[in-house]
Amino acid sequence: MTGAPWMRCHETALLALILRRLVLNYLSDSNLYEEFKTIIVEYRTSHAEDKR
């Protein structure tokens, strides 16, 4: 392997941010963003008890 280990972490983080933006743009363009937000809220609510 070449490069510093921290560089791979930065590259992975950048890739994750790019993919997140692409997915959110797709959901928005497809008029699915509101439904996605609802699903996320429901998921977080149902798993909030796991954190206690």
mmCIF entry with sequence, helices, sheets and N, C-alpha, C, O atoms, coordinates in Angstrom:
data_MODEL
# 
_entry.id   MODEL 
# 
_entity.id                         1 
_entity.type                       polymer 
_entity.pdbx_number_of_molecules   1 
# 
_entity_poly.entity_id                      1 
_entity_poly.type                           'polypeptide(L)' 
_entity_poly.nstd_linkage                   no 
_entity_poly.nstd_monomer                   no 
_entity_poly.pdbx_seq_one_letter_code       MTGAPWMRCHETALLALILRRLVLNYLSDSNLYEEFKTIIVEYRTSHAEDKR 
_entity_poly.pdbx_seq_one_letter_code_can   MTGAPWMRCHETALLALILRRLVLNYLSDSNLYEEFKTIIVEYRTSHAEDKR 
_entity_poly.pdbx_strand_id                 A 
# 
loop_
_entity_poly_seq.entity_id 
_entity_poly_seq.num 
_entity_poly_seq.mon_id 
_entity_poly_seq.hetero 
1 1  MET n 
1 2  THR n 
1 3  GLY n 
1 4  ALA n 
1 5  PRO n 
1 6  TRP n 
1 7  MET n 
1 8  ARG n 
1 9  CYS n 
1 10 HIS n 
1 11 GLU n 
1 12 THR n 
1 13 ALA n 
1 14 LEU n 
1 15 LEU n 
1 16 ALA n 
1 17 LEU n 
1 18 ILE n 
1 19 LEU n 
1 20 ARG n 
1 21 ARG n 
1 22 LEU n 
1 23 VAL n 
1 24 LEU n 
1 25 ASN n 
1 26 TYR n 
1 27 LEU n 
1 28 SER n 
1 29 ASP n 
1 30 SER n 
1 31 ASN n 
1 32 LEU n 
1 33 TYR n 
1 34 GLU n 
1 35 GLU n 
1 36 PHE n 
1 37 LYS n 
1 38 THR n 
1 39 ILE n 
1 40 ILE n 
1 41 VAL n 
1 42 GLU n 
1 43 TYR n 
1 44 ARG n 
1 45 THR n 
1 46 SER n 
1 47 HIS n 
1 48 ALA n 
1 49 GLU n 
1 50 ASP n 
1 51 LYS n 
1 52 ARG n 
# 
_struct_asym.id          A 
_struct_asym.entity_id   1 
# 
loop_
_struct_conf.conf_type_id 
_struct_conf.id 
_struct_conf.pdbx_PDB_helix_id 
_struct_conf.beg_label_comp_id 
_struct_conf.beg_label_asym_id 
_struct_conf.beg_label_seq_id 
_struct_conf.pdbx_beg_PDB_ins_code 
_struct_conf.end_label_comp_id 
_struct_conf.end_label_asym_id 
_struct_conf.end_label_seq_id 
_struct_conf.pdbx_end_PDB_ins_code 
_struct_conf.beg_auth_comp_id 
_struct_conf.beg_auth_asym_id 
_struct_conf.beg_auth_seq_id 
_struct_conf.end_auth_comp_id 
_struct_conf.end_auth_asym_id 
_struct_conf.end_auth_seq_id 
_struct_conf.pdbx_PDB_helix_class 
_struct_conf.details 
_struct_conf.pdbx_PDB_helix_length 
HELX_P HELX_P1 AA1 PRO A 5  ? ASP A 29 ? PRO A 5  ASP A 29 1 ? 25 
HELX_P HELX_P2 AA2 TYR A 33 ? HIS A 47 ? TYR A 33 HIS A 47 1 ? 15 
HELX_P HELX_P3 AA3 ALA A 48 ? LYS A 51 ? ALA A 48 LYS A 51 5 ? 4  
# 
_struct_conf_type.id          HELX_P 
_struct_conf_type.criteria    ? 
_struct_conf_type.reference   ? 
# 
loop_
_atom_site.group_PDB 
_atom_site.id 
_atom_site.type_symbol 
_atom_site.label_atom_id 
_atom_site.label_alt_id 
_atom_site.label_comp_id 
_atom_site.label_asym_id 
_atom_site.label_entity_id 
_atom_site.label_seq_id 
_atom_site.pdbx_PDB_ins_code 
_atom_site.Cartn_x 
_atom_site.Cartn_y 
_atom_site.Cartn_z 
_atom_site.occupancy 
_atom_site.B_iso_or_equiv 
_atom_site.pdbx_formal_charge 
_atom_site.auth_seq_id 
_atom_site.auth_comp_id 
_atom_site.auth_asym_id 
_atom_site.auth_atom_id 
_atom_site.pdbx_PDB_model_num 
ATOM 1   N N  . MET A 1 1  ? 0.838   -1.190 0.000  1.00 0.00 ? 1  MET A N  1 
ATOM 2   C CA . MET A 1 1  ? 0.000   0.000  0.000  1.00 0.00 ? 1  MET A CA 1 
ATOM 3   C C  . MET A 1 1  ? 0.874   1.241  0.000  1.00 0.00 ? 1  MET A C  1 
ATOM 4   O O  . MET A 1 1  ? 1.975   1.261  0.551  1.00 0.00 ? 1  MET A O  1 
ATOM 5   N N  . THR A 1 2  ? 0.354   2.250  -0.625 1.00 0.00 ? 2  THR A N  1 
ATOM 6   C CA . THR A 1 2  ? 1.086   3.507  -0.634 1.00 0.00 ? 2  THR A CA 1 
ATOM 7   C C  . THR A 1 2  ? 0.257   4.582  0.033  1.00 0.00 ? 2  THR A C  1 
ATOM 8   O O  . THR A 1 2  ? -0.965  4.470  0.138  1.00 0.00 ? 2  THR A O  1 
ATOM 9   N N  . GLY A 1 3  ? 0.926   5.611  0.475  1.00 0.00 ? 3  GLY A N  1 
ATOM 10  C CA . GLY A 1 3  ? 0.225   6.721  1.116  1.00 0.00 ? 3  GLY A CA 1 
ATOM 11  C C  . GLY A 1 3  ? 0.050   6.495  2.601  1.00 0.00 ? 3  GLY A C  1 
ATOM 12  O O  . GLY A 1 3  ? 0.137   5.375  3.104  1.00 0.00 ? 3  GLY A O  1 
ATOM 13  N N  . ALA A 1 4  ? -0.197  7.583  3.273  1.00 0.00 ? 4  ALA A N  1 
ATOM 14  C CA . ALA A 1 4  ? -0.385  7.531  4.718  1.00 0.00 ? 4  ALA A CA 1 
ATOM 15  C C  . ALA A 1 4  ? -1.754  6.951  5.051  1.00 0.00 ? 4  ALA A C  1 
ATOM 16  O O  . ALA A 1 4  ? -2.709  7.152  4.302  1.00 0.00 ? 4  ALA A O  1 
ATOM 17  N N  . PRO A 1 5  ? -1.860  6.226  6.178  1.00 0.00 ? 5  PRO A N  1 
ATOM 18  C CA . PRO A 1 5  ? -3.159  5.656  6.574  1.00 0.00 ? 5  PRO A CA 1 
ATOM 19  C C  . PRO A 1 5  ? -4.251  6.706  6.716  1.00 0.00 ? 5  PRO A C  1 
ATOM 20  O O  . PRO A 1 5  ? -5.405  6.448  6.373  1.00 0.00 ? 5  PRO A O  1 
ATOM 21  N N  . TRP A 1 6  ? -3.898  7.902  7.224  1.00 0.00 ? 6  TRP A N  1 
ATOM 22  C CA . TRP A 1 6  ? -4.920  8.941  7.391  1.00 0.00 ? 6  TRP A CA 1 
ATOM 23  C C  . TRP A 1 6  ? -5.462  9.392  6.049  1.00 0.00 ? 6  TRP A C  1 
ATOM 24  O O  . TRP A 1 6  ? -6.603  9.847  5.968  1.00 0.00 ? 6  TRP A O  1 
ATOM 25  N N  . MET A 1 7  ? -4.656  9.274  4.981  1.00 0.00 ? 7  MET A N  1 
ATOM 26  C CA . MET A 1 7  ? -5.126  9.682  3.661  1.00 0.00 ? 7  MET A CA 1 
ATOM 27  C C  . MET A 1 7  ? -6.249  8.763  3.195  1.00 0.00 ? 7  MET A C  1 
ATOM 28  O O  . MET A 1 7  ? -7.218  9.223  2.592  1.00 0.00 ? 7  MET A O  1 
ATOM 29  N N  . ARG A 1 8  ? -6.123  7.471  3.471  1.00 0.00 ? 8  ARG A N  1 
ATOM 30  C CA . ARG A 1 8  ? -7.184  6.537  3.082  1.00 0.00 ? 8  ARG A CA 1 
ATOM 31  C C  . ARG A 1 8  ? -8.472  6.867  3.819  1.00 0.00 ? 8  ARG A C  1 
ATOM 32  O O  . ARG A 1 8  ? -9.557  6.754  3.249  1.00 0.00 ? 8  ARG A O  1 
ATOM 33  N N  . CYS A 1 9  ? -8.365  7.273  5.081  1.00 0.00 ? 9  CYS A N  1 
ATOM 34  C CA . CYS A 1 9  ? -9.548  7.658  5.854  1.00 0.00 ? 9  CYS A CA 1 
ATOM 35  C C  . CYS A 1 9  ? -10.218 8.874  5.229  1.00 0.00 ? 9  CYS A C  1 
ATOM 36  O O  . CYS A 1 9  ? -11.443 8.929  5.121  1.00 0.00 ? 9  CYS A O  1 
ATOM 37  N N  . HIS A 1 10 ? -9.416  9.841  4.821  1.00 0.00 ? 10 HIS A N  1 
ATOM 38  C CA . HIS A 1 10 ? -9.967  11.043 4.194  1.00 0.00 ? 10 HIS A CA 1 
ATOM 39  C C  . HIS A 1 10 ? -10.624 10.707 2.861  1.00 0.00 ? 10 HIS A C  1 
ATOM 40  O O  . HIS A 1 10 ? -11.681 11.247 2.535  1.00 0.00 ? 10 HIS A O  1 
ATOM 41  N N  . GLU A 1 11 ? -10.007 9.822  2.096  1.00 0.00 ? 11 GLU A N  1 
ATOM 42  C CA . GLU A 1 11 ? -10.580 9.426  0.813  1.00 0.00 ? 11 GLU A CA 1 
ATOM 43  C C  . GLU A 1 11 ? -11.903 8.703  1.017  1.00 0.00 ? 11 GLU A C  1 
ATOM 44  O O  . GLU A 1 11 ? -12.858 8.935  0.276  1.00 0.00 ? 11 GLU A O  1 
ATOM 45  N N  . THR A 1 12 ? -11.965 7.837  2.009  1.00 0.00 ? 12 THR A N  1 
ATOM 46  C CA . THR A 1 12 ? -13.196 7.107  2.306  1.00 0.00 ? 12 THR A CA 1 
ATOM 47  C C  . THR A 1 12 ? -14.290 8.064  2.758  1.00 0.00 ? 12 THR A C  1 
ATOM 48  O O  . THR A 1 12 ? -15.440 7.934  2.339  1.00 0.00 ? 12 THR A O  1 
ATOM 49  N N  . ALA A 1 13 ? -13.943 9.018  3.604  1.00 0.00 ? 13 ALA A N  1 
ATOM 50  C CA . ALA A 1 13 ? -14.921 10.003 4.074  1.00 0.00 ? 13 ALA A CA 1 
ATOM 51  C C  . ALA A 1 13 ? -15.432 10.845 2.915  1.00 0.00 ? 13 ALA A C  1 
ATOM 52  O O  . ALA A 1 13 ? -16.628 11.127 2.835  1.00 0.00 ? 13 ALA A O  1 
ATOM 53  N N  . LEU A 1 14 ? -14.546 11.247 2.022  1.00 0.00 ? 14 LEU A N  1 
ATOM 54  C CA . LEU A 1 14 ? -14.959 12.033 0.864  1.00 0.00 ? 14 LEU A CA 1 
ATOM 55  C C  . LEU A 1 14 ? -15.883 11.226 -0.030 1.00 0.00 ? 14 LEU A C  1 
ATOM 56  O O  . LEU A 1 14 ? -16.892 11.743 -0.508 1.00 0.00 ? 14 LEU A O  1 
ATOM 57  N N  . LEU A 1 15 ? -15.551 9.974  -0.259 1.00 0.00 ? 15 LEU A N  1 
ATOM 58  C CA . LEU A 1 15 ? -16.403 9.113  -1.070 1.00 0.00 ? 15 LEU A CA 1 
ATOM 59  C C  . LEU A 1 15 ? -17.789 8.972  -0.442 1.00 0.00 ? 15 LEU A C  1 
ATOM 60  O O  . LEU A 1 15 ? -18.797 9.023  -1.145 1.00 0.00 ? 15 LEU A O  1 
ATOM 61  N N  . ALA A 1 16 ? -17.840 8.796  0.875  1.00 0.00 ? 16 ALA A N  1 
ATOM 62  C CA . ALA A 1 16 ? -19.124 8.684  1.573  1.00 0.00 ? 16 ALA A CA 1 
ATOM 63  C C  . ALA A 1 16 ? -19.951 9.953  1.409  1.00 0.00 ? 16 ALA A C  1 
ATOM 64  O O  . ALA A 1 16 ? -21.161 9.878  1.198  1.00 0.00 ? 16 ALA A O  1 
ATOM 65  N N  . LEU A 1 17 ? -19.315 11.115 1.503  1.00 0.00 ? 17 LEU A N  1 
ATOM 66  C CA . LEU A 1 17 ? -20.035 12.379 1.328  1.00 0.00 ? 17 LEU A CA 1 
ATOM 67  C C  . LEU A 1 17 ? -20.555 12.540 -0.094 1.00 0.00 ? 17 LEU A C  1 
ATOM 68  O O  . LEU A 1 17 ? -21.674 13.011 -0.300 1.00 0.00 ? 17 LEU A O  1 
ATOM 69  N N  . ILE A 1 18 ? -19.749 12.152 -1.068 1.00 0.00 ? 18 ILE A N  1 
ATOM 70  C CA . ILE A 1 18 ? -20.174 12.246 -2.470 1.00 0.00 ? 18 ILE A CA 1 
ATOM 71  C C  . ILE A 1 18 ? -21.357 11.322 -2.724 1.00 0.00 ? 18 ILE A C  1 
ATOM 72  O O  . ILE A 1 18 ? -22.339 11.725 -3.347 1.00 0.00 ? 18 ILE A O  1 
ATOM 73  N N  . LEU A 1 19 ? -21.266 10.085 -2.242 1.00 0.00 ? 19 LEU A N  1 
ATOM 74  C CA . LEU A 1 19 ? -22.365 9.138  -2.436 1.00 0.00 ? 19 LEU A CA 1 
ATOM 75  C C  . LEU A 1 19 ? -23.635 9.605  -1.732 1.00 0.00 ? 19 LEU A C  1 
ATOM 76  O O  . LEU A 1 19 ? -24.734 9.461  -2.267 1.00 0.00 ? 19 LEU A O  1 
ATOM 77  N N  . ARG A 1 20 ? -23.485 10.162 -0.536 1.00 0.00 ? 20 ARG A N  1 
ATOM 78  C CA . ARG A 1 20 ? -24.645 10.683 0.195  1.00 0.00 ? 20 ARG A CA 1 
ATOM 79  C C  . ARG A 1 20 ? -25.335 11.773 -0.610 1.00 0.00 ? 20 ARG A C  1 
ATOM 80  O O  . ARG A 1 20 ? -26.559 11.780 -0.736 1.00 0.00 ? 20 ARG A O  1 
ATOM 81  N N  . ARG A 1 21 ? -24.546 12.696 -1.156 1.00 0.00 ? 21 ARG A N  1 
ATOM 82  C CA . ARG A 1 21 ? -25.103 13.796 -1.939 1.00 0.00 ? 21 ARG A CA 1 
ATOM 83  C C  . ARG A 1 21 ? -25.808 13.268 -3.186 1.00 0.00 ? 21 ARG A C  1 
ATOM 84  O O  . ARG A 1 21 ? -26.878 13.762 -3.541 1.00 0.00 ? 21 ARG A O  1 
ATOM 85  N N  . LEU A 1 22 ? -25.229 12.277 -3.853 1.00 0.00 ? 22 LEU A N  1 
ATOM 86  C CA . LEU A 1 22 ? -25.855 11.695 -5.042 1.00 0.00 ? 22 LEU A CA 1 
ATOM 87  C C  . LEU A 1 22 ? -27.196 11.045 -4.704 1.00 0.00 ? 22 LEU A C  1 
ATOM 88  O O  . LEU A 1 22 ? -28.179 11.214 -5.426 1.00 0.00 ? 22 LEU A O  1 
ATOM 89  N N  . VAL A 1 23 ? -27.225 10.303 -3.600 1.00 0.00 ? 23 VAL A N  1 
ATOM 90  C CA . VAL A 1 23 ? -28.468 9.640  -3.192 1.00 0.00 ? 23 VAL A CA 1 
ATOM 91  C C  . VAL A 1 23 ? -29.530 10.673 -2.833 1.00 0.00 ? 23 VAL A C  1 
ATOM 92  O O  . VAL A 1 23 ? -30.680 10.550 -3.253 1.00 0.00 ? 23 VAL A O  1 
ATOM 93  N N  . LEU A 1 24 ? -29.156 11.691 -2.059 1.00 0.00 ? 24 LEU A N  1 
ATOM 94  C CA . LEU A 1 24 ? -30.128 12.716 -1.668 1.00 0.00 ? 24 LEU A CA 1 
ATOM 95  C C  . LEU A 1 24 ? -30.634 13.488 -2.883 1.00 0.00 ? 24 LEU A C  1 
ATOM 96  O O  . LEU A 1 24 ? -31.817 13.822 -2.949 1.00 0.00 ? 24 LEU A O  1 
ATOM 97  N N  . ASN A 1 25 ? -29.767 13.774 -3.835 1.00 0.00 ? 25 ASN A N  1 
ATOM 98  C CA . ASN A 1 25 ? -30.210 14.449 -5.061 1.00 0.00 ? 25 ASN A CA 1 
ATOM 99  C C  . ASN A 1 25 ? -31.168 13.574 -5.848 1.00 0.00 ? 25 ASN A C  1 
ATOM 100 O O  . ASN A 1 25 ? -32.168 14.066 -6.372 1.00 0.00 ? 25 ASN A O  1 
ATOM 101 N N  . TYR A 1 26 ? -30.877 12.280 -5.940 1.00 0.00 ? 26 TYR A N  1 
ATOM 102 C CA . TYR A 1 26 ? -31.767 11.356 -6.643 1.00 0.00 ? 26 TYR A CA 1 
ATOM 103 C C  . TYR A 1 26 ? -33.134 11.308 -5.970 1.00 0.00 ? 26 TYR A C  1 
ATOM 104 O O  . TYR A 1 26 ? -34.165 11.379 -6.639 1.00 0.00 ? 26 TYR A O  1 
ATOM 105 N N  . LEU A 1 27 ? -33.137 11.189 -4.650 1.00 0.00 ? 27 LEU A N  1 
ATOM 106 C CA . LEU A 1 27 ? -34.404 11.143 -3.922 1.00 0.00 ? 27 LEU A CA 1 
ATOM 107 C C  . LEU A 1 27 ? -35.199 12.427 -4.130 1.00 0.00 ? 27 LEU A C  1 
ATOM 108 O O  . LEU A 1 27 ? -36.418 12.388 -4.300 1.00 0.00 ? 27 LEU A O  1 
ATOM 109 N N  . SER A 1 28 ? -34.520 13.544 -4.115 1.00 0.00 ? 28 SER A N  1 
ATOM 110 C CA . SER A 1 28 ? -35.183 14.831 -4.318 1.00 0.00 ? 28 SER A CA 1 
ATOM 111 C C  . SER A 1 28 ? -35.748 14.931 -5.729 1.00 0.00 ? 28 SER A C  1 
ATOM 112 O O  . SER A 1 28 ? -36.892 15.347 -5.913 1.00 0.00 ? 28 SER A O  1 
ATOM 113 N N  . ASP A 1 29 ? -34.955 14.555 -6.721 1.00 0.00 ? 29 ASP A N  1 
ATOM 114 C CA . ASP A 1 29 ? -35.398 14.612 -8.117 1.00 0.00 ? 29 ASP A CA 1 
ATOM 115 C C  . ASP A 1 29 ? -36.559 13.669 -8.382 1.00 0.00 ? 29 ASP A C  1 
ATOM 116 O O  . ASP A 1 29 ? -37.389 13.939 -9.250 1.00 0.00 ? 29 ASP A O  1 
ATOM 117 N N  . SER A 1 30 ? -36.628 12.573 -7.652 1.00 0.00 ? 30 SER A N  1 
ATOM 118 C CA . SER A 1 30 ? -37.675 11.568 -7.838 1.00 0.00 ? 30 SER A CA 1 
ATOM 119 C C  . SER A 1 30 ? -38.877 11.805 -6.931 1.00 0.00 ? 30 SER A C  1 
ATOM 120 O O  . SER A 1 30 ? -39.784 10.976 -6.868 1.00 0.00 ? 30 SER A O  1 
ATOM 121 N N  . ASN A 1 31 ? -38.885 12.927 -6.236 1.00 0.00 ? 31 ASN A N  1 
ATOM 122 C CA . ASN A 1 31 ? -39.959 13.250 -5.289 1.00 0.00 ? 31 ASN A CA 1 
ATOM 123 C C  . ASN A 1 31 ? -40.119 12.176 -4.212 1.00 0.00 ? 31 ASN A C  1 
ATOM 124 O O  . ASN A 1 31 ? -41.230 11.889 -3.767 1.00 0.00 ? 31 ASN A O  1 
ATOM 125 N N  . LEU A 1 32 ? -39.014 11.596 -3.809 1.00 0.00 ? 32 LEU A N  1 
ATOM 126 C CA . LEU A 1 32 ? -39.026 10.568 -2.772 1.00 0.00 ? 32 LEU A CA 1 
ATOM 127 C C  . LEU A 1 32 ? -38.384 11.041 -1.474 1.00 0.00 ? 32 LEU A C  1 
ATOM 128 O O  . LEU A 1 32 ? -38.347 10.299 -0.493 1.00 0.00 ? 32 LEU A O  1 
ATOM 129 N N  . TYR A 1 33 ? -37.881 12.265 -1.464 1.00 0.00 ? 33 TYR A N  1 
ATOM 130 C CA . TYR A 1 33 ? -37.129 12.749 -0.306 1.00 0.00 ? 33 TYR A CA 1 
ATOM 131 C C  . TYR A 1 33 ? -37.989 12.817 0.955  1.00 0.00 ? 33 TYR A C  1 
ATOM 132 O O  . TYR A 1 33 ? -37.535 12.420 2.029  1.00 0.00 ? 33 TYR A O  1 
ATOM 133 N N  . GLU A 1 34 ? -39.209 13.308 0.842  1.00 0.00 ? 34 GLU A N  1 
ATOM 134 C CA . GLU A 1 34 ? -40.082 13.412 2.024  1.00 0.00 ? 34 GLU A CA 1 
ATOM 135 C C  . GLU A 1 34 ? -40.395 12.033 2.592  1.00 0.00 ? 34 GLU A C  1 
ATOM 136 O O  . GLU A 1 34 ? -40.405 11.844 3.808  1.00 0.00 ? 34 GLU A O  1 
ATOM 137 N N  . GLU A 1 35 ? -40.648 11.072 1.711  1.00 0.00 ? 35 GLU A N  1 
ATOM 138 C CA . GLU A 1 35 ? -40.909 9.711  2.176  1.00 0.00 ? 35 GLU A CA 1 
ATOM 139 C C  . GLU A 1 35 ? -39.665 9.136  2.861  1.00 0.00 ? 35 GLU A C  1 
ATOM 140 O O  . GLU A 1 35 ? -39.776 8.452  3.878  1.00 0.00 ? 35 GLU A O  1 
ATOM 141 N N  . PHE A 1 36 ? -38.498 9.411  2.311  1.00 0.00 ? 36 PHE A N  1 
ATOM 142 C CA . PHE A 1 36 ? -37.237 8.961  2.907  1.00 0.00 ? 36 PHE A CA 1 
ATOM 143 C C  . PHE A 1 36 ? -37.062 9.552  4.298  1.00 0.00 ? 36 PHE A C  1 
ATOM 144 O O  . PHE A 1 36 ? -36.688 8.844  5.233  1.00 0.00 ? 36 PHE A O  1 
ATOM 145 N N  . LYS A 1 37 ? -37.333 10.854 4.441  1.00 0.00 ? 37 LYS A N  1 
ATOM 146 C CA . LYS A 1 37 ? -37.208 11.495 5.754  1.00 0.00 ? 37 LYS A CA 1 
ATOM 147 C C  . LYS A 1 37 ? -38.152 10.848 6.761  1.00 0.00 ? 37 LYS A C  1 
ATOM 148 O O  . LYS A 1 37 ? -37.779 10.633 7.915  1.00 0.00 ? 37 LYS A O  1 
ATOM 149 N N  . THR A 1 38 ? -39.375 10.537 6.328  1.00 0.00 ? 38 THR A N  1 
ATOM 150 C CA . THR A 1 38 ? -40.346 9.895  7.211  1.00 0.00 ? 38 THR A CA 1 
ATOM 151 C C  . THR A 1 38 ? -39.837 8.531  7.666  1.00 0.00 ? 38 THR A C  1 
ATOM 152 O O  . THR A 1 38 ? -39.940 8.183  8.842  1.00 0.00 ? 38 THR A O  1 
ATOM 153 N N  . ILE A 1 39 ? -39.294 7.771  6.740  1.00 0.00 ? 39 ILE A N  1 
ATOM 154 C CA . ILE A 1 39 ? -38.759 6.448  7.078  1.00 0.00 ? 39 ILE A CA 1 
ATOM 155 C C  . ILE A 1 39 ? -37.610 6.573  8.073  1.00 0.00 ? 39 ILE A C  1 
ATOM 156 O O  . ILE A 1 39 ? -37.517 5.783  9.012  1.00 0.00 ? 39 ILE A O  1 
ATOM 157 N N  . ILE A 1 40 ? -36.744 7.548  7.878  1.00 0.00 ? 40 ILE A N  1 
ATOM 158 C CA . ILE A 1 40 ? -35.606 7.748  8.779  1.00 0.00 ? 40 ILE A CA 1 
ATOM 159 C C  . ILE A 1 40 ? -36.089 8.121  10.179 1.00 0.00 ? 40 ILE A C  1 
ATOM 160 O O  . ILE A 1 40 ? -35.582 7.600  11.172 1.00 0.00 ? 40 ILE A O  1 
ATOM 161 N N  . VAL A 1 41 ? -37.066 9.019  10.258 1.00 0.00 ? 41 VAL A N  1 
ATOM 162 C CA . VAL A 1 41 ? -37.602 9.422  11.567 1.00 0.00 ? 41 VAL A CA 1 
ATOM 163 C C  . VAL A 1 41 ? -38.219 8.221  12.271 1.00 0.00 ? 41 VAL A C  1 
ATOM 164 O O  . VAL A 1 41 ? -38.001 8.024  13.467 1.00 0.00 ? 41 VAL A O  1 
ATOM 165 N N  . GLU A 1 42 ? -38.991 7.414  11.537 1.00 0.00 ? 42 GLU A N  1 
ATOM 166 C CA . GLU A 1 42 ? -39.605 6.228  12.133 1.00 0.00 ? 42 GLU A CA 1 
ATOM 167 C C  . GLU A 1 42 ? -38.540 5.246  12.621 1.00 0.00 ? 42 GLU A C  1 
ATOM 168 O O  . GLU A 1 42 ? -38.668 4.670  13.701 1.00 0.00 ? 42 GLU A O  1 
ATOM 169 N N  . TYR A 1 43 ? -37.498 5.062  11.828 1.00 0.00 ? 43 TYR A N  1 
ATOM 170 C CA . TYR A 1 43 ? -36.411 4.155  12.217 1.00 0.00 ? 43 TYR A CA 1 
ATOM 171 C C  . TYR A 1 43 ? -35.716 4.653  13.480 1.00 0.00 ? 43 TYR A C  1 
ATOM 172 O O  . TYR A 1 43 ? -35.482 3.884  14.413 1.00 0.00 ? 43 TYR A O  1 
ATOM 173 N N  . ARG A 1 44 ? -35.390 5.932  13.505 1.00 0.00 ? 44 ARG A N  1 
ATOM 174 C CA . ARG A 1 44 ? -34.693 6.487  14.674 1.00 0.00 ? 44 ARG A CA 1 
ATOM 175 C C  . ARG A 1 44 ? -35.567 6.407  15.919 1.00 0.00 ? 44 ARG A C  1 
ATOM 176 O O  . ARG A 1 44 ? -35.074 6.118  17.009 1.00 0.00 ? 44 ARG A O  1 
ATOM 177 N N  . THR A 1 45 ? -36.859 6.663  15.760 1.00 0.00 ? 45 THR A N  1 
ATOM 178 C CA . THR A 1 45 ? -37.781 6.598  16.891 1.00 0.00 ? 45 THR A CA 1 
ATOM 179 C C  . THR A 1 45 ? -37.869 5.173  17.433 1.00 0.00 ? 45 THR A C  1 
ATOM 180 O O  . THR A 1 45 ? -37.851 4.959  18.645 1.00 0.00 ? 45 THR A O  1 
ATOM 181 N N  . SER A 1 46 ? -37.964 4.210  16.532 1.00 0.00 ? 46 SER A N  1 
ATOM 182 C CA . SER A 1 46 ? -38.098 2.823  16.981 1.00 0.00 ? 46 SER A CA 1 
ATOM 183 C C  . SER A 1 46 ? -36.811 2.286  17.600 1.00 0.00 ? 46 SER A C  1 
ATOM 184 O O  . SER A 1 46 ? -36.857 1.339  18.385 1.00 0.00 ? 46 SER A O  1 
ATOM 185 N N  . HIS A 1 47 ? -35.667 2.875  17.262 1.00 0.00 ? 47 HIS A N  1 
ATOM 186 C CA . HIS A 1 47 ? -34.400 2.403  17.804 1.00 0.00 ? 47 HIS A CA 1 
ATOM 187 C C  . HIS A 1 47 ? -33.859 3.293  18.922 1.00 0.00 ? 47 HIS A C  1 
ATOM 188 O O  . HIS A 1 47 ? -32.779 3.033  19.452 1.00 0.00 ? 47 HIS A O  1 
ATOM 189 N N  . ALA A 1 48 ? -34.591 4.326  19.278 1.00 0.00 ? 48 ALA A N  1 
ATOM 190 C CA . ALA A 1 48 ? -34.141 5.216  20.351 1.00 0.00 ? 48 ALA A CA 1 
ATOM 191 C C  . ALA A 1 48 ? -34.058 4.468  21.676 1.00 0.00 ? 48 ALA A C  1 
ATOM 192 O O  . ALA A 1 48 ? -33.200 4.767  22.507 1.00 0.00 ? 48 ALA A O  1 
ATOM 193 N N  . GLU A 1 49 ? -34.944 3.500  21.875 1.00 0.00 ? 49 GLU A N  1 
ATOM 194 C CA . GLU A 1 49 ? -34.937 2.728  23.108 1.00 0.00 ? 49 GLU A CA 1 
ATOM 195 C C  . GLU A 1 49 ? -33.679 1.879  23.224 1.00 0.00 ? 49 GLU A C  1 
ATOM 196 O O  . GLU A 1 49 ? -33.251 1.555  24.332 1.00 0.00 ? 49 GLU A O  1 
ATOM 197 N N  . ASP A 1 50 ? -33.078 1.513  22.084 1.00 0.00 ? 50 ASP A N  1 
ATOM 198 C CA . ASP A 1 50 ? -31.847 0.717  22.107 1.00 0.00 ? 50 ASP A CA 1 
ATOM 199 C C  . ASP A 1 50 ? -30.697 1.477  22.749 1.00 0.00 ? 50 ASP A C  1 
ATOM 200 O O  . ASP A 1 50 ? -29.756 0.864  23.254 1.00 0.00 ? 50 ASP A O  1 
ATOM 201 N N  . LYS A 1 51 ? -30.759 2.791  22.736 1.00 0.00 ? 51 LYS A N  1 
ATOM 202 C CA . LYS A 1 51 ? -29.665 3.624  23.230 1.00 0.00 ? 51 LYS A CA 1 
ATOM 203 C C  . LYS A 1 51 ? -29.737 3.854  24.731 1.00 0.00 ? 51 LYS A C  1 
ATOM 204 O O  . LYS A 1 51 ? -28.788 4.372  25.320 1.00 0.00 ? 51 LYS A O  1 
ATOM 205 N N  . ARG A 1 52 ? -30.836 3.484  25.357 1.00 0.00 ? 52 ARG A N  1 
ATOM 206 C CA . ARG A 1 52 ? -31.020 3.745  26.785 1.00 0.00 ? 52 ARG A CA 1 
ATOM 207 C C  . ARG A 1 52 ? -30.459 2.657  27.636 1.00 0.00 ? 52 ARG A C  1 
ATOM 208 O O  . ARG A 1 52 ? -30.535 2.730  28.862 1.00 0.00 ? 52 ARG A O  1 
# 
